[in-house]
Amino acid sequence: MSWFNSVGALINLDHPGHFLHWHFIQVSVANALVMTLMVATFVVALLAPFPGRRSRKENR
């Protein structure tokens, strides 16, 4: 038995998913969480300073 099989046995995946409904949009909670994390990562990537940017300003 591999390591993945033993870890997979800890989580019961044999149940119906939970969904969010908003008018005509229906998305699972798991997918909504993934989309939220992707948007948050994108926003952080836009707002985070580039490495080495500060040292280039000091050299001018």
C-alpha distance matrix in Angstrom:
0.0 3.8 6.8 8.3 6.5 7.3 10.6 11.4 11.3 14.1 16.4 17.8 18.8 20.3 23.9 26.9 27.6 30.6 33.4 36.5 39.7 42.7 45.3 43.8 40.8 37.5 34.4 31.2 30.9 27.8 29.8 32.9 31.0 29.8 33.4 34.9 32.8 33.7 37.4 37.3 35.8 38.5 41.2 40.2 40.1 43.6 45.0 43.5 45.9 45.2 44.5 47.8 50.0 51.8 52.6 54.2 56.5 57.6 58.6 61.0
3.8 0.0 3.8 5.5 5.5 6.8 9.0 10.2 11.3 13.6 15.6 17.6 18.2 20.3 23.7 26.4 26.6 29.5 32.0 34.9 38.2 41.0 43.7 42.2 39.0 35.9 32.6 29.5 29.1 25.8 27.5 30.6 28.6 27.1 30.6 32.1 29.8 30.6 34.3 34.2 32.5 35.2 38.0 36.8 36.6 40.2 41.6 39.9 42.3 41.5 40.8 44.0 46.3 48.1 48.9 50.5 52.8 53.9 54.9 57.3
6.8 3.8 0.0 3.8 5.5 5.4 6.4 8.6 10.2 11.5 13.7 16.3 17.2 19.8 22.9 25.5 25.3 27.8 30.4 33.1 36.5 39.3 42.2 40.9 37.6 34.5 31.1 27.9 27.1 23.7 25.7 28.5 26.2 24.8 28.5 29.6 27.1 28.2 31.8 31.4 29.8 32.7 35.3 33.9 34.0 37.6 38.7 37.0 39.4 38.9 38.1 41.4 43.6 45.2 46.1 47.8 50.0 51.1 52.2 54.7
8.3 5.5 3.8 0.0 3.8 5.5 5.2 6.0 8.6 10.3 11.5 13.8 14.1 16.9 19.9 22.3 22.0 24.6 27.0 29.8 33.1 35.8 38.7 37.3 34.0 30.9 27.5 24.4 23.8 20.4 22.3 25.2 23.1 21.7 25.3 26.7 24.5 25.4 29.1 29.0 27.5 30.2 32.9 31.9 32.0 35.5 36.8 35.4 38.0 37.5 37.2 40.5 42.5 44.3 45.4 47.0 49.1 50.4 51.6 53.8
6.5 5.5 5.5 3.8 0.0 3.8 5.5 5.0 6.3 9.1 10.5 12.2 12.8 14.9 18.2 21.0 21.3 24.2 27.0 30.0 33.2 36.3 39.0 37.6 34.5 31.2 28.0 24.8 24.4 21.3 23.4 26.4 24.6 23.6 27.2 28.7 26.8 27.8 31.4 31.5 30.3 33.0 35.7 34.9 35.1 38.5 39.8 38.6 41.3 41.0 40.7 44.2 46.1 47.9 49.1 50.6 52.6 54.0 55.2 57.4
7.3 6.8 5.4 5.5 3.8 0.0 3.8 5.4 5.2 7.0 9.7 11.9 13.6 15.8 18.8 21.9 22.2 24.8 27.8 30.7 34.1 37.2 40.1 39.0 35.9 32.5 29.3 25.9 25.0 22.1 24.6 27.3 25.2 24.5 28.2 29.3 27.3 28.8 32.3 31.9 30.9 33.9 36.2 35.2 35.7 39.2 40.2 38.9 41.6 41.5 41.0 44.4 46.4 47.9 49.2 50.9 52.8 54.0 55.4 57.7
10.6 9.0 6.4 5.2 5.5 3.8 0.0 3.8 5.4 5.5 7.5 10.6 12.0 14.9 17.5 20.3 20.0 22.2 25.1 27.8 31.3 34.2 37.3 36.4 33.1 29.8 26.5 23.0 21.9 18.9 21.5 23.9 21.6 21.0 24.8 25.7 23.6 25.3 28.7 28.2 27.3 30.3 32.6 31.5 32.2 35.6 36.5 35.3 38.1 38.1 37.9 41.3 43.2 44.6 46.0 47.8 49.6 50.8 52.3 54.6
11.4 10.2 8.6 6.0 5.0 5.4 3.8 0.0 3.8 5.4 5.7 7.9 8.7 11.5 14.3 17.0 17.0 19.6 22.5 25.4 28.8 31.8 34.7 33.6 30.4 27.1 23.9 20.5 19.8 16.9 19.4 22.1 20.3 19.7 23.4 24.6 23.0 24.5 27.9 27.9 27.2 30.0 32.4 31.7 32.4 35.6 36.8 35.9 38.9 39.0 39.0 42.6 44.2 45.9 47.4 49.0 50.7 52.2 53.7 55.7
11.3 11.3 10.2 8.6 6.3 5.2 5.4 3.8 0.0 3.8 5.5 6.8 8.9 10.9 13.8 17.1 17.7 20.4 23.6 26.7 30.0 33.3 36.1 35.2 32.3 28.7 25.8 22.2 21.4 19.0 21.8 24.4 22.7 22.6 26.2 27.3 25.9 27.6 30.9 30.7 30.3 33.2 35.4 34.8 35.6 38.8 39.9 39.0 42.1 42.3 42.3 45.9 47.5 49.0 50.6 52.3 53.9 55.3 56.9 59.0
14.1 13.6 11.5 10.3 9.1 7.0 5.5 5.4 3.8 0.0 3.8 6.6 9.5 11.9 14.0 17.1 17.3 19.3 22.7 25.5 29.0 32.2 35.2 34.7 31.6 28.2 25.1 21.4 20.0 17.8 21.0 23.1 21.0 21.3 25.0 25.6 24.1 26.3 29.4 28.9 28.6 31.8 33.6 32.8 34.0 37.2 38.0 37.1 40.2 40.7 40.7 44.3 45.8 47.1 48.8 50.7 52.1 53.4 55.2 57.3
16.4 15.6 13.7 11.5 10.5 9.7 7.5 5.7 5.5 3.8 0.0 3.8 6.1 9.1 10.7 13.6 13.5 15.6 18.9 21.8 25.2 28.4 31.5 30.8 27.8 24.4 21.4 17.7 16.4 14.3 17.6 19.7 17.9 18.4 22.0 22.7 21.7 23.8 26.7 26.5 26.6 29.5 31.4 31.0 32.2 35.2 36.1 35.6 38.9 39.5 39.8 43.5 44.8 46.2 48.1 49.8 51.1 52.6 54.5 56.3
17.8 17.6 16.3 13.8 12.2 11.9 10.6 7.9 6.8 6.6 3.8 0.0 3.8 5.6 7.4 10.7 11.6 14.1 17.5 20.8 24.0 27.4 30.2 29.5 26.8 23.1 20.6 16.9 16.2 14.6 17.8 20.0 18.9 19.6 22.9 23.9 23.4 25.4 28.2 28.3 28.7 31.4 33.3 33.2 34.5 37.3 38.3 38.1 41.5 42.1 42.7 46.5 47.5 49.1 51.1 52.6 53.9 55.6 57.4 59.1
18.8 18.2 17.2 14.1 12.8 13.6 12.0 8.7 8.9 9.5 6.1 3.8 0.0 3.8 5.8 8.4 9.0 12.1 15.2 18.6 21.6 25.0 27.6 26.6 23.9 20.2 17.7 14.1 14.1 12.4 15.1 17.8 17.1 17.5 20.6 22.1 21.8 23.5 26.2 26.8 27.2 29.6 31.6 31.9 33.0 35.7 37.0 37.0 40.4 40.9 41.7 45.5 46.5 48.2 50.3 51.5 52.8 54.7 56.5 58.1
20.3 20.3 19.8 16.9 14.9 15.8 14.9 11.5 10.9 11.9 9.1 5.6 3.8 0.0 3.8 7.0 9.2 12.6 15.7 19.3 21.9 25.6 27.8 26.7 24.4 20.7 18.7 15.4 15.9 14.9 17.4 19.9 19.8 20.4 23.2 24.8 24.9 26.5 29.1 29.9 30.4 32.7 34.7 35.2 36.3 38.8 40.2 40.4 43.8 44.4 45.4 49.1 50.0 51.8 53.9 55.1 56.4 58.3 60.1 61.6
23.9 23.7 22.9 19.9 18.2 18.8 17.5 14.3 13.8 14.0 10.7 7.4 5.8 3.8 0.0 3.8 6.5 9.4 12.7 16.3 18.8 22.5 24.7 23.9 21.9 18.1 16.5 13.2 13.7 13.5 16.1 18.1 18.4 19.6 22.1 23.4 24.0 25.8 28.0 28.8 29.8 31.9 33.7 34.4 35.8 38.1 39.4 39.8 43.4 44.3 45.4 49.2 49.8 51.6 53.9 55.1 56.1 58.1 60.0 61.4
26.9 26.4 25.5 22.3 21.0 21.9 20.3 17.0 17.1 17.1 13.6 10.7 8.4 7.0 3.8 0.0 3.8 6.7 9.4 13.2 15.3 19.0 21.1 20.2 18.3 14.5 13.3 10.4 11.6 12.1 14.2 16.0 17.0 18.3 20.2 21.7 22.9 24.4 26.3 27.4 28.7 30.5 32.2 33.3 34.7 36.6 38.1 38.9 42.5 43.4 44.9 48.7 49.0 50.9 53.4 54.3 55.2 57.4 59.3 60.5
27.6 26.6 25.3 22.0 21.3 22.2 20.0 17.0 17.7 17.3 13.5 11.6 9.0 9.2 6.5 3.8 0.0 3.8 6.4 10.1 12.8 16.4 18.8 18.0 15.6 11.9 10.0 6.8 7.8 8.5 10.6 12.2 13.2 14.7 16.5 17.9 19.2 20.8 22.5 23.7 25.1 26.8 28.4 29.6 31.1 32.9 34.3 35.2 38.9 39.9 41.5 45.3 45.5 47.3 49.9 50.8 51.6 53.9 55.8 56.9
30.6 29.5 27.8 24.6 24.2 24.8 22.2 19.6 20.4 19.3 15.6 14.1 12.1 12.6 9.4 6.7 3.8 0.0 3.8 7.0 10.0 13.5 16.3 16.2 13.8 10.2 8.7 5.8 5.9 8.2 10.2 10.6 11.9 14.2 15.5 16.3 18.1 20.0 21.2 22.2 24.1 25.8 26.9 28.3 30.1 31.7 32.8 34.0 37.7 39.1 40.8 44.6 44.6 46.2 49.0 49.9 50.4 52.7 54.9 55.8
33.4 32.0 30.4 27.0 27.0 27.8 25.1 22.5 23.6 22.7 18.9 17.5 15.2 15.7 12.7 9.4 6.4 3.8 0.0 3.8 6.5 10.0 12.7 12.5 10.0 6.6 5.5 4.2 5.5 8.6 9.3 9.1 11.4 13.6 14.0 15.0 17.4 18.9 19.6 21.1 23.2 24.4 25.4 27.3 29.0 30.2 31.5 33.0 36.7 38.1 40.2 43.9 43.6 45.4 48.3 48.9 49.3 51.8 53.9 54.6
36.5 34.9 33.1 29.8 30.0 30.7 27.8 25.4 26.7 25.5 21.8 20.8 18.6 19.3 16.3 13.2 10.1 7.0 3.8 0.0 3.8 6.7 10.0 10.6 8.1 5.7 5.4 6.0 6.4 10.0 10.0 8.4 11.1 13.7 13.2 13.6 16.6 18.1 18.0 19.5 22.1 23.0 23.6 25.7 27.6 28.4 29.6 31.5 35.2 36.8 39.1 42.8 42.1 43.9 46.9 47.5 47.6 50.2 52.4 52.9
39.7 38.2 36.5 33.1 33.2 34.1 31.3 28.8 30.0 29.0 25.2 24.0 21.6 21.9 18.8 15.3 12.8 10.0 6.5 3.8 0.0 3.8 6.4 7.4 5.9 4.7 6.9 8.8 10.1 13.4 12.8 11.2 14.4 16.6 15.5 16.0 19.4 20.4 19.9 21.8 24.5 24.9 25.3 27.8 29.7 30.1 31.3 33.5 37.2 38.9 41.4 44.9 44.1 45.9 49.0 49.3 49.3 52.1 54.3 54.5
42.7 41.0 39.3 35.8 36.3 37.2 34.2 31.8 33.3 32.2 28.4 27.4 25.0 25.6 22.5 19.0 16.4 13.5 10.0 6.7 3.8 0.0 3.8 6.0 5.2 6.5 8.8 11.5 12.5 15.7 14.5 12.3 15.5 17.6 15.7 16.0 19.7 20.4 19.2 21.2 24.2 24.1 24.2 27.0 28.9 28.8 30.0 32.6 36.1 37.9 40.7 44.1 42.9 44.7 48.0 48.1 47.9 50.7 53.0 52.9
45.3 43.7 42.2 38.7 39.0 40.1 37.3 34.7 36.1 35.2 31.5 30.2 27.6 27.8 24.7 21.1 18.8 16.3 12.7 10.0 6.4 3.8 0.0 3.8 5.7 8.0 11.3 14.3 15.9 18.9 17.4 15.5 19.0 20.8 18.6 19.3 22.9 23.2 22.0 24.3 27.1 26.7 26.8 29.9 31.5 31.1 32.6 35.3 38.7 40.4 43.4 46.7 45.4 47.3 50.5 50.4 50.2 53.2 55.3 55.1
43.8 42.2 40.9 37.3 37.6 39.0 36.4 33.6 35.2 34.7 30.8 29.5 26.6 26.7 23.9 20.2 18.0 16.2 12.5 10.6 7.4 6.0 3.8 0.0 3.8 6.5 10.0 13.4 15.8 18.3 16.3 15.2 18.9 20.0 17.9 19.3 22.8 22.6 21.7 24.4 26.9 26.3 26.9 30.0 31.2 31.0 32.8 35.4 38.8 40.2 43.1 46.4 45.2 47.4 50.5 50.2 50.2 53.3 55.2 55.0
40.8 39.0 37.6 34.0 34.5 35.9 33.1 30.4 32.3 31.6 27.8 26.8 23.9 24.4 21.9 18.3 15.6 13.8 10.0 8.1 5.9 5.2 5.7 3.8 0.0 3.8 6.6 10.2 12.4 14.8 12.6 11.4 15.2 16.2 14.1 15.6 19.0 18.9 18.2 20.9 23.3 22.9 23.7 26.6 27.9 27.9 29.7 32.1 35.5 36.9 39.7 43.1 42.1 44.2 47.3 47.2 47.3 50.3 52.2 52.2
37.5 35.9 34.5 30.9 31.2 32.5 29.8 27.1 28.7 28.2 24.4 23.1 20.2 20.7 18.1 14.5 11.9 10.2 6.6 5.7 4.7 6.5 8.0 6.5 3.8 0.0 3.8 6.9 9.6 12.0 10.4 9.9 13.5 14.7 13.5 15.2 18.2 18.5 18.5 21.0 23.2 23.3 24.4 27.0 28.3 28.8 30.6 32.6 36.2 37.4 39.9 43.5 42.8 44.9 47.8 48.0 48.3 51.1 53.1 53.3
34.4 32.6 31.1 27.5 28.0 29.3 26.5 23.9 25.8 25.1 21.4 20.6 17.7 18.7 16.5 13.3 10.0 8.7 5.5 5.4 6.9 8.8 11.3 10.0 6.6 3.8 0.0 3.8 6.5 8.4 6.6 6.5 10.0 11.1 10.3 12.2 14.9 15.4 15.9 18.2 20.1 20.6 21.9 24.2 25.5 26.4 28.2 29.9 33.5 34.6 37.0 40.6 40.1 42.2 45.0 45.3 45.8 48.5 50.4 50.9
31.2 29.5 27.9 24.4 24.8 25.9 23.0 20.5 22.2 21.4 17.7 16.9 14.1 15.4 13.2 10.4 6.8 5.8 4.2 6.0 8.8 11.5 14.3 13.4 10.2 6.9 3.8 0.0 3.8 5.4 5.3 6.2 8.6 10.0 10.6 12.3 14.3 15.4 16.6 18.3 20.0 21.2 22.6 24.4 25.8 27.2 28.8 30.1 33.7 34.9 36.9 40.6 40.4 42.4 45.1 45.7 46.3 48.8 50.8 51.5
30.9 29.1 27.1 23.8 24.4 25.0 21.9 19.8 21.4 20.0 16.4 16.2 14.1 15.9 13.7 11.6 7.8 5.9 5.5 6.4 10.1 12.5 15.9 15.8 12.4 9.6 6.5 3.8 0.0 3.8 5.5 5.0 6.1 8.7 9.9 10.4 12.3 14.2 15.3 16.4 18.3 19.9 21.0 22.4 24.2 25.8 27.0 28.2 31.9 33.3 35.1 38.9 38.7 40.4 43.3 44.1 44.6 46.9 49.1 49.9
27.8 25.8 23.7 20.4 21.3 22.1 18.9 16.9 19.0 17.8 14.3 14.6 12.4 14.9 13.5 12.1 8.5 8.2 8.6 10.0 13.4 15.7 18.9 18.3 14.8 12.0 8.4 5.4 3.8 0.0 3.8 5.4 5.1 6.3 8.7 9.9 10.8 12.5 14.5 15.4 16.6 18.5 20.2 21.2 22.6 24.6 26.0 26.8 30.4 31.4 33.1 36.8 37.0 38.8 41.4 42.3 43.1 45.4 47.3 48.4
29.8 27.5 25.7 22.3 23.4 24.6 21.5 19.4 21.8 21.0 17.6 17.8 15.1 17.4 16.1 14.2 10.6 10.2 9.3 10.0 12.8 14.5 17.4 16.3 12.6 10.4 6.6 5.3 5.5 3.8 0.0 3.8 5.3 5.0 6.1 8.5 9.9 10.5 12.3 14.1 15.3 16.5 18.4 19.9 21.0 22.7 24.5 25.5 29.1 30.0 31.9 35.6 35.6 37.6 40.3 40.8 41.6 44.1 45.9 46.8
32.9 30.6 28.5 25.2 26.4 27.3 23.9 22.1 24.4 23.1 19.7 20.0 17.8 19.9 18.1 16.0 12.2 10.6 9.1 8.4 11.2 12.3 15.5 15.2 11.4 9.9 6.5 6.2 5.0 5.4 3.8 0.0 3.8 5.5 5.1 6.1 8.6 9.9 10.6 12.2 14.2 15.3 16.5 18.3 19.9 21.2 22.6 24.1 27.7 29.1 31.2 34.9 34.5 36.4 39.3 39.8 40.3 42.8 44.9 45.6
31.0 28.6 26.2 23.1 24.6 25.2 21.6 20.3 22.7 21.0 17.9 18.9 17.1 19.8 18.4 17.0 13.2 11.9 11.4 11.1 14.4 15.5 19.0 18.9 15.2 13.5 10.0 8.6 6.1 5.1 5.3 3.8 0.0 3.8 5.5 5.1 6.2 8.6 10.0 10.5 12.2 14.3 15.4 16.5 18.3 20.1 21.2 22.1 25.8 27.2 29.0 32.8 32.7 34.4 37.1 38.0 38.5 40.8 43.0 43.9
29.8 27.1 24.8 21.7 23.6 24.5 21.0 19.7 22.6 21.3 18.4 19.6 17.5 20.4 19.6 18.3 14.7 14.2 13.6 13.7 16.6 17.6 20.8 20.0 16.2 14.7 11.1 10.0 8.7 6.3 5.0 5.5 3.8 0.0 3.8 5.4 5.2 6.2 8.7 9.9 10.5 12.3 14.3 15.4 16.4 18.5 20.1 20.8 24.4 25.3 27.0 30.8 30.9 32.9 35.4 36.1 37.0 39.4 41.2 42.2
33.4 30.6 28.5 25.3 27.2 28.2 24.8 23.4 26.2 25.0 22.0 22.9 20.6 23.2 22.1 20.2 16.5 15.5 14.0 13.2 15.5 15.7 18.6 17.9 14.1 13.5 10.3 10.6 9.9 8.7 6.1 5.1 5.5 3.8 0.0 3.8 5.5 5.1 6.2 8.6 9.8 10.6 12.4 14.3 15.3 16.7 18.5 19.9 23.4 24.4 26.6 30.3 29.9 32.1 34.8 35.2 35.8 38.5 40.3 41.0
34.9 32.1 29.6 26.7 28.7 29.3 25.7 24.6 27.3 25.6 22.7 23.9 22.1 24.8 23.4 21.7 17.9 16.3 15.0 13.6 16.0 16.0 19.3 19.3 15.6 15.2 12.2 12.3 10.4 9.9 8.5 6.1 5.1 5.4 3.8 0.0 3.8 5.4 5.2 6.1 8.6 9.9 10.6 12.3 14.2 15.5 16.6 18.1 21.8 23.3 25.6 29.2 28.7 30.4 33.4 34.0 34.3 36.8 39.0 39.7
32.8 29.8 27.1 24.5 26.8 27.3 23.6 23.0 25.9 24.1 21.7 23.4 21.8 24.9 24.0 22.9 19.2 18.1 17.4 16.6 19.4 19.7 22.9 22.8 19.0 18.2 14.9 14.3 12.3 10.8 9.9 8.6 6.2 5.2 5.5 3.8 0.0 3.8 5.5 5.0 6.1 8.6 9.9 10.5 12.1 14.2 15.3 16.0 19.7 21.0 22.9 26.6 26.5 28.2 31.0 31.8 32.4 34.7 36.8 37.8
33.7 30.6 28.2 25.4 27.8 28.8 25.3 24.5 27.6 26.3 23.8 25.4 23.5 26.5 25.8 24.4 20.8 20.0 18.9 18.1 20.4 20.4 23.2 22.6 18.9 18.5 15.4 15.4 14.2 12.5 10.5 9.9 8.6 6.2 5.1 5.4 3.8 0.0 3.8 5.4 5.1 6.2 8.7 9.9 10.5 12.4 14.4 15.3 18.7 19.5 21.6 25.3 25.1 27.3 29.9 30.3 31.1 33.7 35.5 36.3
37.4 34.3 31.8 29.1 31.4 32.3 28.7 27.9 30.9 29.4 26.7 28.2 26.2 29.1 28.0 26.3 22.5 21.2 19.6 18.0 19.9 19.2 22.0 21.7 18.2 18.5 15.9 16.6 15.3 14.5 12.3 10.6 10.0 8.7 6.2 5.2 5.5 3.8 0.0 3.8 5.4 5.0 6.2 8.6 9.8 10.6 12.4 14.1 17.6 19.0 21.6 25.1 24.3 26.4 29.3 29.6 29.9 32.7 34.6 35.1
37.3 34.2 31.4 29.0 31.5 31.9 28.2 27.9 30.7 28.9 26.5 28.3 26.8 29.9 28.8 27.4 23.7 22.2 21.1 19.5 21.8 21.2 24.3 24.4 20.9 21.0 18.2 18.3 16.4 15.4 14.1 12.2 10.5 9.9 8.6 6.1 5.0 5.4 3.8 0.0 3.8 5.4 5.1 6.2 8.6 9.9 10.6 12.0 15.7 17.5 19.8 23.4 22.7 24.3 27.4 28.1 28.3 30.7 33.0 33.7
35.8 32.5 29.8 27.5 30.3 30.9 27.3 27.2 30.3 28.6 26.6 28.7 27.2 30.4 29.8 28.7 25.1 24.1 23.2 22.1 24.5 24.2 27.1 26.9 23.3 23.2 20.1 20.0 18.3 16.6 15.3 14.2 12.2 10.5 9.8 8.6 6.1 5.1 5.4 3.8 0.0 3.8 5.5 5.1 6.1 8.7 10.0 10.3 13.8 15.0 17.0 20.7 20.5 22.4 25.1 25.8 26.5 28.9 30.8 31.8
38.5 35.2 32.7 30.2 33.0 33.9 30.3 30.0 33.2 31.8 29.5 31.4 29.6 32.7 31.9 30.5 26.8 25.8 24.4 23.0 24.9 24.1 26.7 26.3 22.9 23.3 20.6 21.2 19.9 18.5 16.5 15.3 14.3 12.3 10.6 9.9 8.6 6.2 5.0 5.4 3.8 0.0 3.8 5.5 5.0 6.3 8.8 10.0 13.2 14.1 16.8 20.2 19.5 21.8 24.6 24.7 25.3 28.1 29.9 30.4
41.2 38.0 35.3 32.9 35.7 36.2 32.6 32.4 35.4 33.6 31.4 33.3 31.6 34.7 33.7 32.2 28.4 26.9 25.4 23.6 25.3 24.2 26.8 26.9 23.7 24.4 21.9 22.6 21.0 20.2 18.4 16.5 15.4 14.3 12.4 10.6 9.9 8.7 6.2 5.1 5.5 3.8 0.0 3.8 5.4 5.1 6.3 8.5 11.9 13.8 16.8 20.0 18.8 20.6 23.8 24.0 24.0 26.8 28.9 29.3
40.2 36.8 33.9 31.9 34.9 35.2 31.5 31.7 34.8 32.8 31.0 33.2 31.9 35.2 34.4 33.3 29.6 28.3 27.3 25.7 27.8 27.0 29.9 30.0 26.6 27.0 24.2 24.4 22.4 21.2 19.9 18.3 16.5 15.4 14.3 12.3 10.5 9.9 8.6 6.2 5.1 5.5 3.8 0.0 3.8 5.4 5.1 5.8 9.5 11.6 14.0 17.4 16.6 18.2 21.2 22.0 22.2 24.6 26.8 27.6
40.1 36.6 34.0 32.0 35.1 35.7 32.2 32.4 35.6 34.0 32.2 34.5 33.0 36.3 35.8 34.7 31.1 30.1 29.0 27.6 29.7 28.9 31.5 31.2 27.9 28.3 25.5 25.8 24.2 22.6 21.0 19.9 18.3 16.4 15.3 14.2 12.1 10.5 9.8 8.6 6.1 5.0 5.4 3.8 0.0 3.8 5.6 5.4 8.3 9.2 11.9 15.3 14.7 16.9 19.6 19.9 20.6 23.2 25.0 25.8
43.6 40.2 37.6 35.5 38.5 39.2 35.6 35.6 38.8 37.2 35.2 37.3 35.7 38.8 38.1 36.6 32.9 31.7 30.2 28.4 30.1 28.8 31.1 31.0 27.9 28.8 26.4 27.2 25.8 24.6 22.7 21.2 20.1 18.5 16.7 15.5 14.2 12.4 10.6 9.9 8.7 6.3 5.1 5.4 3.8 0.0 3.8 5.8 8.1 9.5 12.9 15.8 14.3 16.5 19.5 19.3 19.5 22.5 24.3 24.6
45.0 41.6 38.7 36.8 39.8 40.2 36.5 36.8 39.9 38.0 36.1 38.3 37.0 40.2 39.4 38.1 34.3 32.8 31.5 29.6 31.3 30.0 32.6 32.8 29.7 30.6 28.2 28.8 27.0 26.0 24.5 22.6 21.2 20.1 18.5 16.6 15.3 14.4 12.4 10.6 10.0 8.8 6.3 5.1 5.6 3.8 0.0 3.8 6.4 9.2 12.4 15.1 13.3 14.7 18.1 18.4 18.1 20.7 23.1 23.4
43.5 39.9 37.0 35.4 38.6 38.9 35.3 35.9 39.0 37.1 35.6 38.1 37.0 40.4 39.8 38.9 35.2 34.0 33.0 31.5 33.5 32.6 35.3 35.4 32.1 32.6 29.9 30.1 28.2 26.8 25.5 24.1 22.1 20.8 19.9 18.1 16.0 15.3 14.1 12.0 10.3 10.0 8.5 5.8 5.4 5.8 3.8 0.0 3.8 6.5 9.1 12.1 11.0 12.4 15.5 16.3 16.5 18.8 21.1 21.9
45.9 42.3 39.4 38.0 41.3 41.6 38.1 38.9 42.1 40.2 38.9 41.5 40.4 43.8 43.4 42.5 38.9 37.7 36.7 35.2 37.2 36.1 38.7 38.8 35.5 36.2 33.5 33.7 31.9 30.4 29.1 27.7 25.8 24.4 23.4 21.8 19.7 18.7 17.6 15.7 13.8 13.2 11.9 9.5 8.3 8.1 6.4 3.8 0.0 3.8 6.4 8.7 7.3 8.7 11.9 12.5 12.7 15.1 17.3 18.2
45.2 41.5 38.9 37.5 41.0 41.5 38.1 39.0 42.3 40.7 39.5 42.1 40.9 44.4 44.3 43.4 39.9 39.1 38.1 36.8 38.9 37.9 40.4 40.2 36.9 37.4 34.6 34.9 33.3 31.4 30.0 29.1 27.2 25.3 24.4 23.3 21.0 19.5 19.0 17.5 15.0 14.1 13.8 11.6 9.2 9.5 9.2 6.5 3.8 0.0 3.8 6.3 5.7 8.5 10.6 10.9 12.1 14.6 16.0 17.2
44.5 40.8 38.1 37.2 40.7 41.0 37.9 39.0 42.3 40.7 39.8 42.7 41.7 45.4 45.4 44.9 41.5 40.8 40.2 39.1 41.4 40.7 43.4 43.1 39.7 39.9 37.0 36.9 35.1 33.1 31.9 31.2 29.0 27.0 26.6 25.6 22.9 21.6 21.6 19.8 17.0 16.8 16.8 14.0 11.9 12.9 12.4 9.1 6.4 3.8 0.0 3.8 5.6 7.7 8.8 10.0 12.0 13.6 14.8 16.7
47.8 44.0 41.4 40.5 44.2 44.4 41.3 42.6 45.9 44.3 43.5 46.5 45.5 49.1 49.2 48.7 45.3 44.6 43.9 42.8 44.9 44.1 46.7 46.4 43.1 43.5 40.6 40.6 38.9 36.8 35.6 34.9 32.8 30.8 30.3 29.2 26.6 25.3 25.1 23.4 20.7 20.2 20.0 17.4 15.3 15.8 15.1 12.1 8.7 6.3 3.8 0.0 3.8 5.5 5.4 6.5 9.0 10.3 11.1 13.3
50.0 46.3 43.6 42.5 46.1 46.4 43.2 44.2 47.5 45.8 44.8 47.5 46.5 50.0 49.8 49.0 45.5 44.6 43.6 42.1 44.1 42.9 45.4 45.2 42.1 42.8 40.1 40.4 38.7 37.0 35.6 34.5 32.7 30.9 29.9 28.7 26.5 25.1 24.3 22.7 20.5 19.5 18.8 16.6 14.7 14.3 13.3 11.0 7.3 5.7 5.6 3.8 0.0 3.8 5.5 5.4 6.6 9.0 10.4 11.6
51.8 48.1 45.2 44.3 47.9 47.9 44.6 45.9 49.0 47.1 46.2 49.1 48.2 51.8 51.6 50.9 47.3 46.2 45.4 43.9 45.9 44.7 47.3 47.4 44.2 44.9 42.2 42.4 40.4 38.8 37.6 36.4 34.4 32.9 32.1 30.4 28.2 27.3 26.4 24.3 22.4 21.8 20.6 18.2 16.9 16.5 14.7 12.4 8.7 8.5 7.7 5.5 3.8 0.0 3.8 5.5 5.3 6.5 9.0 10.6
52.6 48.9 46.1 45.4 49.1 49.2 46.0 47.4 50.6 48.8 48.1 51.1 50.3 53.9 53.9 53.4 49.9 49.0 48.3 46.9 49.0 48.0 50.5 50.5 47.3 47.8 45.0 45.1 43.3 41.4 40.3 39.3 37.1 35.4 34.8 33.4 31.0 29.9 29.3 27.4 25.1 24.6 23.8 21.2 19.6 19.5 18.1 15.5 11.9 10.6 8.8 5.4 5.5 3.8 0.0 3.8 5.4 5.2 6.5 9.2
54.2 50.5 47.8 47.0 50.6 50.9 47.8 49.0 52.3 50.7 49.8 52.6 51.5 55.1 55.1 54.3 50.8 49.9 48.9 47.5 49.3 48.1 50.4 50.2 47.2 48.0 45.3 45.7 44.1 42.3 40.8 39.8 38.0 36.1 35.2 34.0 31.8 30.3 29.6 28.1 25.8 24.7 24.0 22.0 19.9 19.3 18.4 16.3 12.5 10.9 10.0 6.5 5.4 5.5 3.8 0.0 3.8 5.5 5.3 6.8
56.5 52.8 50.0 49.1 52.6 52.8 49.6 50.7 53.9 52.1 51.1 53.9 52.8 56.4 56.1 55.2 51.6 50.4 49.3 47.6 49.3 47.9 50.2 50.2 47.3 48.3 45.8 46.3 44.6 43.1 41.6 40.3 38.5 37.0 35.8 34.3 32.4 31.1 29.9 28.3 26.5 25.3 24.0 22.2 20.6 19.5 18.1 16.5 12.7 12.1 12.0 9.0 6.6 5.3 5.4 3.8 0.0 3.8 5.5 5.6
57.6 53.9 51.1 50.4 54.0 54.0 50.8 52.2 55.3 53.4 52.6 55.6 54.7 58.3 58.1 57.4 53.9 52.7 51.8 50.2 52.1 50.7 53.2 53.3 50.3 51.1 48.5 48.8 46.9 45.4 44.1 42.8 40.8 39.4 38.5 36.8 34.7 33.7 32.7 30.7 28.9 28.1 26.8 24.6 23.2 22.5 20.7 18.8 15.1 14.6 13.6 10.3 9.0 6.5 5.2 5.5 3.8 0.0 3.8 5.6
58.6 54.9 52.2 51.6 55.2 55.4 52.3 53.7 56.9 55.2 54.5 57.4 56.5 60.1 60.0 59.3 55.8 54.9 53.9 52.4 54.3 53.0 55.3 55.2 52.2 53.1 50.4 50.8 49.1 47.3 45.9 44.9 43.0 41.2 40.3 39.0 36.8 35.5 34.6 33.0 30.8 29.9 28.9 26.8 25.0 24.3 23.1 21.1 17.3 16.0 14.8 11.1 10.4 9.0 6.5 5.3 5.5 3.8 0.0 3.8
61.0 57.3 54.7 53.8 57.4 57.7 54.6 55.7 59.0 57.3 56.3 59.1 58.1 61.6 61.4 60.5 56.9 55.8 54.6 52.9 54.5 52.9 55.1 55.0 52.2 53.3 50.9 51.5 49.9 48.4 46.8 45.6 43.9 42.2 41.0 39.7 37.8 36.3 35.1 33.7 31.8 30.4 29.3 27.6 25.8 24.6 23.4 21.9 18.2 17.2 16.7 13.3 11.6 10.6 9.2 6.8 5.6 5.6 3.8 0.0
